[in-house]
Amino acid sequence: MAHWLSRFNICCDGVSPFRRRRPLVLVLIVLAVLLAPYLWPSLYNFGDWVRQTNPFSVQYQVQQEFVSTKDELDCLYGRTPPLHTVTEPTSEIEHIPNHVHFIFGLSNPYDDSQVGTFNFISYLAVRSAVVGMRADNISLHYTYLADPPGPEPNKDILSNRWVRRLKDEITLVYHTPDEVEALKGQPGVHWHAAHVSDIMRLKLLREQGGIYLDMDAFALRPFTDLLRSPRDLLMGHEGGDRGGLCNAIMIARKNSTFLNRWAAQYNHADLSREWNYHSVILPKKLQMQNPDDVCALSPSAFFWPTWTWHHIEWMHEPLTRQQARQWAAEIQRNGGSLFGEQLAYHAWSQMAWDRYLSKLTPDVIRSHDTRFNLLVRRFLPDDVSTVWR
């Protein structure tokens, strides 16, 4: 007992353990503050990995294996029969124009740095429409393109080196801020630029027809069979579970009944409270109600591999020399695609930007063998590295 009391007195001599350790605690706090900018990205990525790959993640449903249906294959290879409502069965169905629409810069990066400028990946996507799809016309619809950004719309657009590089291959189409604001179902509300783009792409296809591609969608082969489909709209399923039809790539005739019906659903919608309902889930619901209005393609046509952690990693992981030779041969055999049924690849920049896409340069794409780099390497002109420098 006396021995225990002596130990107690030593511990309780008027100086608390915390006070004795306070200098150490303060040093640890200072170190944590100083190291936070360096440690946070790793901690964030680890948390993101846990969230996306845990056993209960919805991603396992999205990346499940699938088999293309007969209707999907008929749609892909131009075998879809005309509708019975066609009054003149012998008449030639007008082809969908081989005219690609891109949309960028509806929000100004001068006011919000998170918006970003038209960059190297954007340039590559447009080049894919030139080289891979061999489009007849390419339109880039924009409001702000200057780099460095400025406060005024439609000013110094050729200050952007990548736009300047493309100027002879595309048509630049300016949309005023008032025109962009008018697209909103509730003018004055704050919407993400992607949601405004969702509405603009429907408007463009309804009025002009053609092909819409997101700025991270890469056309790998011509869409020849799709353009002569008797259906007025073609879209691809997203995910092996076919949970939605994704609007990142669309092929449509002008005045499509389905597009009119879809666009009407945006009236008075509050898109500030959602992300992909109107752009992915709703078109799938409308297609199930009106199956003859849409030619629905297999996930493999545009959106496979998917946006899941493992699929993004699979696209960007380093390949051995043997693997690179095998995939290069497969891509050549398929006319530019990883798989026989693939016409385009959506790169899912929202999920892949920080981990992979933001780190790509012309030299990296040429010298590092990944499945993504092998796909897009041919879109690089020989002298493009001079633009980067």
One Martini backbone bead per residue (centre of mass of N, CA, C, O) as a GRO file, in nm:
protein
  389
    1MET     BB    1   0.058   0.061  -0.022
    2ALA     BB    2   0.296   0.258   0.003
    3HIS     BB    3   0.397   0.218  -0.285
    4TRP     BB    4   0.139   0.319  -0.425
    5LEU     BB    5   0.134   0.605  -0.291
    6SER     BB    6   0.402   0.704  -0.410
    7ARG     BB    7   0.305   0.690  -0.704
    8PHE     BB    8   0.067   0.882  -0.668
    9ASN     BB    9   0.233   1.133  -0.581
   10ILE     BB   10   0.397   1.161  -0.839
   11CYS     BB   11   0.137   1.201  -1.025
   12CYS     BB   12   0.017   1.419  -0.790
   13ASP     BB   13   0.222   1.705  -0.775
   14GLY     BB   14   0.044   1.936  -0.951
   15VAL     BB   15   0.108   1.796  -1.239
   16SER     BB   16  -0.026   1.730  -1.517
   17PRO     BB   17   0.005   1.527  -1.784
   18PHE     BB   18  -0.082   1.736  -1.996
   19ARG     BB   19   0.118   1.961  -1.923
   20ARG     BB   20   0.371   1.791  -1.979
   21ARG     BB   21   0.257   1.733  -2.296
   22ARG     BB   22   0.194   2.001  -2.442
   23PRO     BB   23   0.436   2.047  -2.632
   24LEU     BB   24   0.383   1.788  -2.798
   25VAL     BB   25   0.097   1.862  -2.891
   26LEU     BB   26   0.175   2.126  -3.037
   27VAL     BB   27   0.365   1.995  -3.240
   28LEU     BB   28   0.153   1.807  -3.372
   29ILE     BB   29  -0.037   2.030  -3.467
   30VAL     BB   30   0.162   2.180  -3.648
   31LEU     BB   31   0.227   1.939  -3.832
   32ALA     BB   32  -0.062   1.889  -3.931
   33VAL     BB   33  -0.097   2.165  -4.068
   34LEU     BB   34   0.155   2.147  -4.261
   35LEU     BB   35   0.071   1.850  -4.389
   36ALA     BB   36  -0.221   1.859  -4.498
   37PRO     BB   37  -0.182   1.932  -4.808
   38TYR     BB   38  -0.026   1.647  -4.851
   39LEU     BB   39  -0.230   1.434  -4.711
   40TRP     BB   40  -0.523   1.479  -4.814
   41PRO     BB   41  -0.528   1.339  -5.093
   42SER     BB   42  -0.468   1.055  -4.977
   43LEU     BB   43  -0.707   1.043  -4.782
   44TYR     BB   44  -0.927   1.091  -4.991
   45ASN     BB   45  -0.861   0.849  -5.174
   46PHE     BB   46  -0.904   0.637  -4.958
   47GLY     BB   47  -1.199   0.705  -4.898
   48ASP     BB   48  -1.294   0.661  -5.189
   49TRP     BB   49  -1.212   0.367  -5.209
   50VAL     BB   50  -1.391   0.262  -4.980
   51ARG     BB   51  -1.664   0.365  -5.089
   52GLN     BB   52  -1.636   0.208  -5.383
   53THR     BB   53  -1.518  -0.101  -5.268
   54ASN     BB   54  -1.712  -0.195  -5.093
   55PRO     BB   55  -1.939  -0.459  -5.055
   56PHE     BB   56  -2.193  -0.226  -5.071
   57SER     BB   57  -2.148  -0.123  -5.341
   58VAL     BB   58  -2.300  -0.021  -5.644
   59GLN     BB   59  -2.064  -0.087  -5.847
   60TYR     BB   60  -2.118  -0.396  -5.885
   61GLN     BB   61  -2.368  -0.351  -6.060
   62VAL     BB   62  -2.244  -0.175  -6.287
   63GLN     BB   63  -1.991  -0.400  -6.345
   64GLN     BB   64  -2.147  -0.614  -6.455
   65GLU     BB   65  -2.203  -0.852  -6.651
   66PHE     BB   66  -2.285  -0.896  -7.010
   67VAL     BB   67  -2.530  -0.933  -7.281
   68SER     BB   68  -2.610  -0.873  -7.584
   69THR     BB   69  -2.879  -0.808  -7.754
   70LYS     BB   70  -3.047  -0.826  -8.041
   71ASP     BB   71  -3.147  -0.532  -8.049
   72GLU     BB   72  -2.868  -0.404  -7.995
   73LEU     BB   73  -2.727  -0.526  -8.245
   74ASP     BB   74  -2.918  -0.412  -8.458
   75CYS     BB   75  -2.854  -0.120  -8.388
   76LEU     BB   76  -2.544  -0.126  -8.439
   77TYR     BB   77  -2.579  -0.275  -8.751
   78GLY     BB   78  -2.847  -0.169  -8.904
   79ARG     BB   79  -3.117  -0.387  -8.841
   80THR     BB   80  -3.346  -0.209  -8.784
   81PRO     BB   81  -3.665  -0.191  -8.829
   82PRO     BB   82  -3.910  -0.038  -8.944
   83LEU     BB   83  -4.185   0.114  -8.885
   84HIS     BB   84  -4.530   0.069  -8.936
   85THR     BB   85  -4.588   0.391  -8.978
   86VAL     BB   86  -4.475   0.388  -9.245
   87THR     BB   87  -4.615   0.498  -9.548
   88GLU     BB   88  -4.326   0.450  -9.720
   89PRO     BB   89  -4.144   0.172  -9.748
   90THR     BB   90  -3.968   0.255 -10.017
   91SER     BB   91  -3.849   0.483  -9.884
   92GLU     BB   92  -3.596   0.685  -9.797
   93ILE     BB   93  -3.417   0.724  -9.518
   94GLU     BB   94  -3.301   0.974  -9.352
   95HIS     BB   95  -3.009   1.063  -9.254
   96ILE     BB   96  -2.805   1.127  -9.011
   97PRO     BB   97  -2.600   1.362  -8.942
   98ASN     BB   98  -2.234   1.401  -8.954
   99HIS     BB   99  -2.274   1.597  -8.682
  100VAL     BB  100  -2.086   1.747  -8.433
  101HIS     BB  101  -2.152   1.821  -8.082
  102PHE     BB  102  -2.011   2.060  -7.867
  103ILE     BB  103  -1.980   2.160  -7.513
  104PHE     BB  104  -1.844   2.477  -7.379
  105GLY     BB  105  -1.834   2.740  -7.154
  106LEU     BB  106  -2.102   2.837  -6.981
  107SER     BB  107  -1.892   2.897  -6.772
  108ASN     BB  108  -1.674   3.109  -6.581
  109PRO     BB  109  -1.343   3.076  -6.471
  110TYR     BB  110  -1.309   3.366  -6.358
  111ASP     BB  111  -1.534   3.307  -6.125
  112ASP     BB  112  -1.463   2.978  -6.147
  113SER     BB  113  -1.201   2.759  -6.116
  114GLN     BB  114  -1.364   2.480  -6.127
  115VAL     BB  115  -1.442   2.478  -6.428
  116GLY     BB  116  -1.237   2.541  -6.637
  117THR     BB  117  -1.062   2.481  -6.930
  118PHE     BB  118  -0.974   2.430  -7.240
  119ASN     BB  119  -0.807   2.128  -7.293
  120PHE     BB  120  -0.634   1.856  -7.382
  121ILE     BB  121  -0.875   1.659  -7.354
  122SER     BB  122  -1.065   1.822  -7.528
  123TYR     BB  123  -0.894   1.811  -7.780
  124LEU     BB  124  -0.897   1.500  -7.811
  125ALA     BB  125  -1.201   1.469  -7.849
  126VAL     BB  126  -1.214   1.630  -8.114
  127ARG     BB  127  -1.004   1.459  -8.267
  128SER     BB  128  -1.179   1.200  -8.267
  129ALA     BB  129  -1.391   1.317  -8.469
  130VAL     BB  130  -1.185   1.349  -8.700
  131VAL     BB  131  -1.037   1.059  -8.697
  132GLY     BB  132  -1.242   0.837  -8.592
  133MET     BB  133  -1.526   0.937  -8.721
  134ARG     BB  134  -1.529   1.135  -8.964
  135ALA     BB  135  -1.660   1.405  -8.965
  136ASP     BB  136  -1.816   1.654  -9.148
  137ASN     BB  137  -1.898   1.811  -8.877
  138ILE     BB  138  -1.784   2.061  -8.622
  139SER     BB  139  -1.923   2.183  -8.314
  140LEU     BB  140  -1.847   2.456  -8.086
  141HIS     BB  141  -2.016   2.534  -7.802
  142TYR     BB  142  -2.015   2.870  -7.653
  143THR     BB  143  -1.898   3.144  -7.419
  144TYR     BB  144  -1.619   3.044  -7.286
  145LEU     BB  145  -1.243   3.032  -7.392
  146ALA     BB  146  -1.041   3.178  -7.253
  147ASP     BB  147  -0.662   3.171  -7.215
  148PRO     BB  148  -0.690   3.339  -6.994
  149PRO     BB  149  -0.939   3.432  -6.818
  150GLY     BB  150  -1.228   3.642  -6.853
  151PRO     BB  151  -1.513   3.848  -6.804
  152GLU     BB  152  -1.572   3.814  -7.107
  153PRO     BB  153  -1.749   3.709  -7.356
  154ASN     BB  154  -1.622   3.624  -7.655
  155LYS     BB  155  -1.305   3.659  -7.572
  156ASP     BB  156  -1.013   3.554  -7.675
  157ILE     BB  157  -1.040   3.250  -7.787
  158LEU     BB  158  -0.738   3.220  -7.926
  159SER     BB  159  -0.579   3.209  -7.649
  160ASN     BB  160  -0.642   2.920  -7.678
  161ARG     BB  161  -0.434   2.674  -7.787
  162TRP     BB  162  -0.647   2.447  -7.854
  163VAL     BB  163  -0.839   2.615  -8.024
  164ARG     BB  164  -0.631   2.720  -8.224
  165ARG     BB  165  -0.560   2.433  -8.330
  166LEU     BB  166  -0.882   2.376  -8.429
  167LYS     BB  167  -1.004   2.610  -8.617
  168ASP     BB  168  -0.987   2.439  -8.905
  169GLU     BB  169  -1.191   2.184  -8.790
  170ILE     BB  170  -1.406   2.394  -8.681
  171THR     BB  171  -1.709   2.533  -8.539
  172LEU     BB  172  -1.784   2.832  -8.387
  173VAL     BB  173  -2.046   2.868  -8.130
  174TYR     BB  174  -2.218   3.130  -8.001
  175HIS     BB  175  -2.346   3.190  -7.659
  176THR     BB  176  -2.515   3.375  -7.469
  177PRO     BB  177  -2.589   3.434  -7.144
  178ASP     BB  178  -2.894   3.473  -7.197
  179GLU     BB  179  -2.937   3.208  -7.348
  180VAL     BB  180  -2.847   3.024  -7.117
  181GLU     BB  181  -3.049   3.126  -6.900
  182ALA     BB  182  -3.311   3.047  -7.071
  183LEU     BB  183  -3.282   2.729  -7.031
  184LYS     BB  184  -3.397   2.755  -6.770
  185GLY     BB  185  -3.679   2.674  -6.587
  186GLN     BB  186  -3.543   2.880  -6.355
  187PRO     BB  187  -3.462   3.175  -6.362
  188GLY     BB  188  -3.173   3.248  -6.143
  189VAL     BB  189  -3.076   2.987  -6.078
  190HIS     BB  190  -2.843   2.754  -5.953
  191TRP     BB  191  -2.649   2.582  -6.192
  192HIS     BB  192  -2.492   2.351  -6.328
  193ALA     BB  193  -2.340   2.341  -6.630
  194ALA     BB  194  -2.430   2.047  -6.701
  195HIS     BB  195  -2.739   2.110  -6.696
  196VAL     BB  196  -2.743   2.316  -6.921
  197SER     BB  197  -2.621   2.122  -7.128
  198ASP     BB  198  -2.853   1.919  -7.131
  199ILE     BB  199  -3.050   2.119  -7.274
  200MET     BB  200  -2.882   2.212  -7.518
  201ARG     BB  201  -2.851   1.934  -7.658
  202LEU     BB  202  -3.151   1.897  -7.716
  203LYS     BB  203  -3.189   2.152  -7.884
  204LEU     BB  204  -2.984   2.091  -8.109
  205LEU     BB  205  -3.108   1.816  -8.201
  206ARG     BB  206  -3.393   1.919  -8.262
  207GLU     BB  207  -3.291   2.139  -8.482
  208GLN     BB  208  -3.037   1.958  -8.640
  209GLY     BB  209  -2.908   1.722  -8.555
  210GLY     BB  210  -2.698   1.437  -8.482
  211ILE     BB  211  -2.407   1.457  -8.270
  212TYR     BB  212  -2.335   1.398  -7.930
  213LEU     BB  213  -2.048   1.512  -7.727
  214ASP     BB  214  -1.859   1.495  -7.483
  215MET     BB  215  -1.545   1.617  -7.356
  216ASP     BB  216  -1.498   1.283  -7.265
  217ALA     BB  217  -1.551   1.177  -7.562
  218PHE     BB  218  -1.443   0.898  -7.775
  219ALA     BB  219  -1.410   0.852  -8.105
  220LEU     BB  220  -1.319   0.543  -8.277
  221ARG     BB  221  -1.553   0.531  -8.494
  222PRO     BB  222  -1.770   0.522  -8.721
  223PHE     BB  223  -2.145   0.584  -8.739
  224THR     BB  224  -2.282   0.467  -8.995
  225ASP     BB  225  -2.514   0.270  -8.897
  226LEU     BB  226  -2.655   0.476  -8.708
  227LEU     BB  227  -2.732   0.702  -8.927
  228ARG     BB  228  -2.946   0.475  -9.073
  229SER     BB  229  -3.155   0.467  -8.873
  230PRO     BB  230  -3.505   0.458  -8.817
  231ARG     BB  231  -3.441   0.590  -8.568
  232ASP     BB  232  -3.433   0.914  -8.400
  233LEU     BB  233  -3.283   0.761  -8.152
  234LEU     BB  234  -2.955   0.709  -7.995
  235MET     BB  235  -2.854   0.505  -7.710
  236GLY     BB  236  -2.667   0.420  -7.419
  237HIS     BB  237  -2.596   0.212  -7.185
  238GLU     BB  238  -2.540   0.223  -6.828
  239GLY     BB  239  -2.414  -0.043  -6.744
  240GLY     BB  240  -2.467  -0.382  -6.676
  241ASP     BB  241  -2.765  -0.307  -6.547
  242ARG     BB  242  -2.913  -0.091  -6.717
  243GLY     BB  243  -2.999   0.186  -6.541
  244GLY     BB  244  -2.935   0.365  -6.808
  245LEU     BB  245  -2.937   0.653  -7.030
  246CYS     BB  246  -2.677   0.824  -7.170
  247ASN     BB  247  -2.608   1.179  -7.265
  248ALA     BB  248  -2.296   1.183  -7.368
  249ILE     BB  249  -2.426   1.011  -7.613
  250MET     BB  250  -2.588   1.117  -7.924
  251ILE     BB  251  -2.834   1.020  -8.180
  252ALA     BB  252  -3.016   1.248  -8.409
  253ARG     BB  253  -3.301   1.368  -8.524
  254LYS     BB  254  -3.483   1.606  -8.604
  255ASN     BB  255  -3.776   1.624  -8.432
  256SER     BB  256  -3.785   1.440  -8.199
  257THR     BB  257  -4.019   1.303  -8.001
  258PHE     BB  258  -3.849   1.220  -7.759
  259LEU     BB  259  -3.703   1.491  -7.714
  260ASN     BB  260  -3.959   1.651  -7.658
  261ARG     BB  261  -4.049   1.487  -7.411
  262TRP     BB  262  -3.790   1.525  -7.247
  263ALA     BB  263  -3.771   1.838  -7.241
  264ALA     BB  264  -4.044   1.879  -7.085
  265GLN     BB  265  -3.923   1.771  -6.803
  266TYR     BB  266  -3.762   2.052  -6.743
  267ASN     BB  267  -3.999   2.197  -6.659
  268HIS     BB  268  -3.950   2.325  -6.344
  269ALA     BB  269  -3.689   2.205  -6.271
  270ASP     BB  270  -3.466   2.112  -5.992
  271LEU     BB  271  -3.122   2.066  -6.050
  272SER     BB  272  -2.989   2.135  -5.764
  273ARG     BB  273  -3.107   1.833  -5.642
  274GLU     BB  274  -2.927   1.690  -5.870
  275TRP     BB  275  -2.764   1.489  -6.128
  276ASN     BB  276  -2.889   1.207  -6.316
  277TYR     BB  277  -3.192   1.182  -6.371
  278HIS     BB  278  -3.243   1.346  -6.647
  279SER     BB  279  -2.976   1.208  -6.803
  280VAL     BB  280  -3.037   0.877  -6.729
  281ILE     BB  281  -3.304   0.772  -6.591
  282LEU     BB  282  -3.536   0.903  -6.751
  283PRO     BB  283  -3.479   0.793  -7.042
  284LYS     BB  284  -3.530   0.502  -6.957
  285LYS     BB  285  -3.825   0.534  -6.876
  286LEU     BB  286  -3.922   0.646  -7.154
  287GLN     BB  287  -3.829   0.398  -7.319
  288MET     BB  288  -4.016   0.189  -7.178
  289GLN     BB  289  -4.279   0.349  -7.276
  290ASN     BB  290  -4.110   0.408  -7.578
  291PRO     BB  291  -3.944   0.180  -7.760
  292ASP     BB  292  -3.975   0.298  -8.068
  293ASP     BB  293  -3.805   0.581  -8.022
  294VAL     BB  294  -3.552   0.395  -7.937
  295CYS     BB  295  -3.212   0.305  -7.978
  296ALA     BB  296  -3.074   0.064  -7.772
  297LEU     BB  297  -2.762   0.020  -7.649
  298SER     BB  298  -2.508  -0.126  -7.546
  299PRO     BB  299  -2.263  -0.063  -7.319
  300SER     BB  300  -2.022  -0.125  -7.528
  301ALA     BB  301  -2.046   0.118  -7.728
  302PHE     BB  302  -1.977   0.372  -7.493
  303PHE     BB  303  -1.987   0.257  -7.152
  304TRP     BB  304  -1.722   0.060  -7.191
  305PRO     BB  305  -1.607   0.111  -6.940
  306THR     BB  306  -1.682   0.237  -6.646
  307TRP     BB  307  -1.691   0.453  -6.344
  308THR     BB  308  -1.548   0.270  -6.174
  309TRP     BB  309  -1.272   0.215  -6.001
  310HIS     BB  310  -1.175  -0.047  -6.151
  311HIS     BB  311  -1.222   0.055  -6.444
  312ILE     BB  312  -1.042   0.301  -6.438
  313GLU     BB  313  -0.788   0.147  -6.361
  314TRP     BB  314  -0.782  -0.043  -6.611
  315MET     BB  315  -0.739   0.194  -6.824
  316HIS     BB  316  -0.460   0.321  -6.652
  317GLU     BB  317  -0.283   0.095  -6.628
  318PRO     BB  318   0.004  -0.046  -6.656
  319LEU     BB  319   0.179  -0.206  -6.915
  320THR     BB  320   0.317  -0.445  -7.056
  321ARG     BB  321   0.466  -0.523  -7.342
  322GLN     BB  322   0.279  -0.759  -7.406
  323GLN     BB  323   0.010  -0.620  -7.350
  324ALA     BB  324   0.048  -0.387  -7.551
  325ARG     BB  325   0.063  -0.565  -7.804
  326GLN     BB  326  -0.212  -0.701  -7.771
  327TRP     BB  327  -0.389  -0.436  -7.765
  328ALA     BB  328  -0.292  -0.314  -8.030
  329ALA     BB  329  -0.395  -0.550  -8.203
  330GLU     BB  330  -0.693  -0.530  -8.115
  331ILE     BB  331  -0.744  -0.240  -8.208
  332GLN     BB  332  -0.677  -0.292  -8.505
  333ARG     BB  333  -0.888  -0.520  -8.552
  334ASN     BB  334  -1.134  -0.305  -8.451
  335GLY     BB  335  -1.067  -0.008  -8.574
  336GLY     BB  336  -1.001   0.137  -8.260
  337SER     BB  337  -1.094  -0.080  -8.048
  338LEU     BB  338  -1.121  -0.294  -7.780
  339PHE     BB  339  -1.400  -0.378  -7.906
  340GLY     BB  340  -1.626  -0.479  -8.140
  341GLU     BB  341  -1.879  -0.292  -8.006
  342GLN     BB  342  -1.697  -0.037  -8.006
  343LEU     BB  343  -1.723   0.331  -8.078
  344ALA     BB  344  -1.678   0.445  -7.780
  345TYR     BB  345  -1.530   0.653  -7.507
  346HIS     BB  346  -1.606   0.721  -7.179
  347ALA     BB  347  -1.388   0.882  -6.933
  348TRP     BB  348  -1.498   0.991  -6.666
  349SER     BB  349  -1.383   1.271  -6.536
  350GLN     BB  350  -1.510   1.285  -6.252
  351MET     BB  351  -1.339   1.012  -6.169
  352ALA     BB  352  -1.043   1.053  -6.344
  353TRP     BB  353  -0.893   1.321  -6.315
  354ASP     BB  354  -0.711   1.312  -6.055
  355ARG     BB  355  -0.580   1.024  -6.112
  356TYR     BB  356  -0.523   1.075  -6.450
  357LEU     BB  357  -0.601   1.297  -6.670
  358SER     BB  358  -0.435   1.545  -6.543
  359LYS     BB  359  -0.145   1.385  -6.619
  360LEU     BB  360  -0.170   1.432  -6.917
  361THR     BB  361   0.034   1.417  -7.209
  362PRO     BB  362   0.170   1.374  -7.505
  363ASP     BB  363   0.420   1.218  -7.392
  364VAL     BB  364   0.268   1.019  -7.212
  365ILE     BB  365   0.091   0.887  -7.432
  366ARG     BB  366   0.341   0.788  -7.602
  367SER     BB  367   0.520   0.638  -7.351
  368HIS     BB  368   0.258   0.522  -7.204
  369ASP     BB  369   0.114   0.207  -7.139
  370THR     BB  370  -0.228   0.214  -7.190
  371ARG     BB  371  -0.542   0.173  -7.285
  372PHE     BB  372  -0.602   0.470  -7.326
  373ASN     BB  373  -0.345   0.554  -7.483
  374LEU     BB  374  -0.387   0.356  -7.719
  375LEU     BB  375  -0.656   0.482  -7.819
  376VAL     BB  376  -0.548   0.811  -7.843
  377ARG     BB  377  -0.273   0.834  -7.995
  378ARG     BB  378  -0.381   0.886  -8.299
  379PHE     BB  379  -0.485   1.193  -8.226
  380LEU     BB  380  -0.189   1.283  -8.247
  381PRO     BB  381  -0.001   1.500  -8.363
  382ASP     BB  382   0.331   1.534  -8.424
  383ASP     BB  383   0.335   1.861  -8.309
  384VAL     BB  384   0.182   1.885  -8.023
  385SER     BB  385   0.416   1.935  -7.816
  386THR     BB  386   0.457   2.239  -7.883
  387VAL     BB  387   0.195   2.334  -7.743
  388TRP     BB  388   0.261   2.247  -7.455
  389ARG     BB  389   0.532   2.427  -7.435
   0.00000   0.00000   0.00000
